Amino acid sequence: MDFSEIFLIALALSVDAAVFAFSYGLVLRHSRMKNSVILAIVTGAFQAGMPIIGFFGAGKIRPYVEAWDHWIAFIVFLLLGLSILRNTWLGQGEDEDPSLRDASLSARSLFIVGLATSIDALAIGACIACMVNPAEGYHYQTILPPAGIIGLTTFFCTVIAFHLSHSVRHLPTKWLETAAGLTLIGLGINTLCQHIG
């Protein structure tokens, strides 16, 4: 693969993370720069790491991942979206302490989001492995450049998407939070439909 092909793949893989970042950018009002960078580092790291895992474990883990990846992503996005909608419509709206909004970016939540948005990257690593001549062996030099490009692209797309949400902050908070929750639910449904359709 040349750089342009890898970059296009990286952009495609970063879409889920970017949509997630935009949605949470609508909700999170406190420490925005810190939260955007942390979210971008986590999603970028997962997107870079998954192709490496997929590359070296292609034959062993691919059948298991392909059977469940869409369900995992669907459940994660559905639960996160429903959580936002519940908090929005059960009284935790505009009067909520802004500092409480940071709780959504706990280490546990970040891990789950990083995993859910990077499962497709695992398959990309496996695909790259399929292009390698087995006689030449599987080496880090083959997968590290694509993995790095994928991770960096996701990092920047995540930061940009998170801060683009700031442009619509003049809208009522309840509308924005409802849109964020519905967007995440839609992302989960779309992921599921793409795999079972």
C-alpha positions in Angstrom: 0.0 0.0 0.0 1.2 3.5 -0.8 0.7 6.5 1.5 -2.4 7.8 -0.2 -4.2 4.4 0.2 -3.2 4.2 3.8 -4.3 7.8 4.5 -7.7 7.2 2.9 -8.1 4.1 5.0 -7.0 6.1 8.1 -9.7 8.7 7.3 -12.4 6.0 7.0 -11.3 4.4 10.3 -11.3 7.7 12.1 -15.0 8.5 11.3 -16.4 6.7 14.3 -14.0 8.4 16.7 -14.7 11.8 15.1 -18.4 11.4 15.4 -18.1 10.3 19.0 -15.8 13.3 19.7 -18.3 15.7 18.1 -21.1 14.2 20.1 -19.3 14.5 23.4 -18.0 17.9 22.5 -21.7 19.0 22.5 -22.1 17.8 26.1 -18.8 18.5 27.8 -18.4 22.2 28.7 -15.5 22.0 31.3 -11.8 21.6 30.5 -12.5 21.2 26.8 -8.9 21.3 25.6 -7.8 18.8 28.1 -10.7 16.5 27.4 -10.3 16.7 23.6 -6.6 15.9 23.8 -7.1 13.0 26.2 -9.9 11.6 24.0 -7.8 12.0 20.9 -4.7 10.3 22.5 -6.8 7.3 23.6 -8.7 6.8 20.3 -5.5 7.4 18.3 -3.5 4.9 20.4 -6.2 2.3 20.1 -6.4 2.9 16.3 -2.7 2.6 16.0 -2.5 -0.5 18.3 -5.3 -2.5 16.8 -3.7 -2.9 13.3 -0.6 -4.2 14.9 -2.5 -6.8 16.9 -4.5 -7.7 13.8 -1.4 -8.0 11.7 0.4 -10.5 14.0 -2.7 -12.3 15.2 -4.6 -12.3 11.9 -5.2 -16.0 11.6 -6.0 -16.7 15.3 -8.2 -13.8 16.4 -9.9 -12.6 13.2 -12.8 -15.2 13.2 -13.7 -14.3 16.8 -13.5 -10.6 16.3 -15.5 -10.6 13.1 -18.3 -12.5 14.8 -18.8 -10.0 17.6 -17.2 -6.6 16.7 -20.4 -5.0 15.4 -22.4 -6.1 18.5 -19.8 -4.8 20.9 -19.7 -1.4 19.1 -23.5 -1.3 18.9 -24.0 -2.0 22.6 -21.4 0.5 23.7 -22.7 3.4 21.5 -26.3 2.5 22.5 -25.6 2.6 26.2 -23.6 5.8 26.0 -26.3 7.5 23.9 -29.1 6.4 26.3 -27.0 7.6 29.3 -26.8 11.1 27.8 -30.5 11.1 27.0 -31.4 9.9 30.5 -29.3 12.6 32.1 -30.7 15.3 29.8 -34.4 14.5 30.3 -34.3 13.5 34.0 -33.4 16.9 35.3 -29.6 17.0 34.8 -29.7 19.7 32.2 -28.5 23.3 32.2 -28.4 23.6 35.9 -26.0 20.7 36.3 -22.6 21.5 37.7 -20.3 21.8 34.7 -17.5 19.9 36.5 -19.8 16.9 36.6 -19.6 16.6 32.8 -16.0 15.5 33.1 -17.1 12.2 34.7 -18.0 10.9 31.2 -14.3 10.8 30.4 -13.3 8.5 33.2 -10.5 6.0 32.5 -13.1 3.2 32.2 -15.2 5.2 29.7 -12.1 6.1 27.7 -11.0 2.5 27.5 -14.5 1.4 26.3 -14.7 4.1 23.7 -11.2 3.5 22.5 -12.0 -0.2 22.0 -15.4 0.3 20.4 -14.1 2.9 17.9 -11.1 0.9 16.8 -12.3 -2.7 16.2 -12.4 -2.1 12.5 -8.7 -1.2 12.6 -8.0 -4.7 13.8 -9.4 -6.1 10.6 -7.2 -3.7 8.6 -4.2 -5.1 10.3 -5.3 -8.6 9.3 -5.8 -7.5 5.7 -2.3 -6.0 5.6 -1.0 -9.3 6.9 -2.8 -11.1 4.0 -0.8 -9.0 1.6 2.5 -10.2 3.0 4.3 -13.1 1.4 4.5 -15.7 4.2 8.0 -16.7 3.0 9.2 -13.2 3.9 7.7 -13.3 7.4 5.8 -10.8 9.4 7.9 -7.8 10.5 7.2 -4.7 12.5 8.6 -2.6 9.7 5.6 -3.6 7.6 2.9 -2.6 10.0 4.3 0.3 12.0 4.1 3.0 9.3 0.4 2.3 8.4 -0.4 2.0 12.1 1.3 5.3 12.8 -0.6 7.1 10.0 -3.9 5.6 11.2 -3.2 6.7 14.8 -2.1 10.2 14.0 -5.0 10.7 11.5 -7.5 9.6 14.2 -5.9 11.9 16.8 -6.2 15.0 14.6 -9.7 14.1 13.4 -10.9 13.6 16.9 -9.5 16.9 18.2 -11.0 18.8 15.2 -14.4 17.1 15.5 -14.5 17.8 19.3 -13.9 21.5 18.8 -16.2 21.8 15.8 -19.0 21.1 18.1 -18.2 24.4 19.8 -19.6 26.3 16.8 -23.2 25.2 17.7 -23.0 25.8 21.4 -25.3 28.8 21.2 -28.2 26.3 20.8 -30.1 25.3 23.9 -28.2 22.8 26.0 -31.0 20.3 26.1 -31.2 20.2 22.3 -27.5 19.7 22.0 -27.4 16.9 24.5 -30.4 15.2 22.9 -28.7 15.5 19.5 -25.5 14.0 21.0 -27.3 11.0 22.5 -29.3 10.3 19.3 -26.1 10.6 17.2 -24.4 8.0 19.3 -27.4 5.7 19.1 -27.5 6.3 15.4 -23.8 5.5 15.1 -24.4 2.2 16.9 -27.3 1.3 14.7 -25.3 2.2 11.6 -22.4 0.0 12.7 -24.7 -2.9 13.3 -26.6 -2.5 10.0 -23.3 -2.4 8.0 -22.3 -5.8 9.3 -25.6 -7.6 9.2 -27.1 -6.0 6.1 
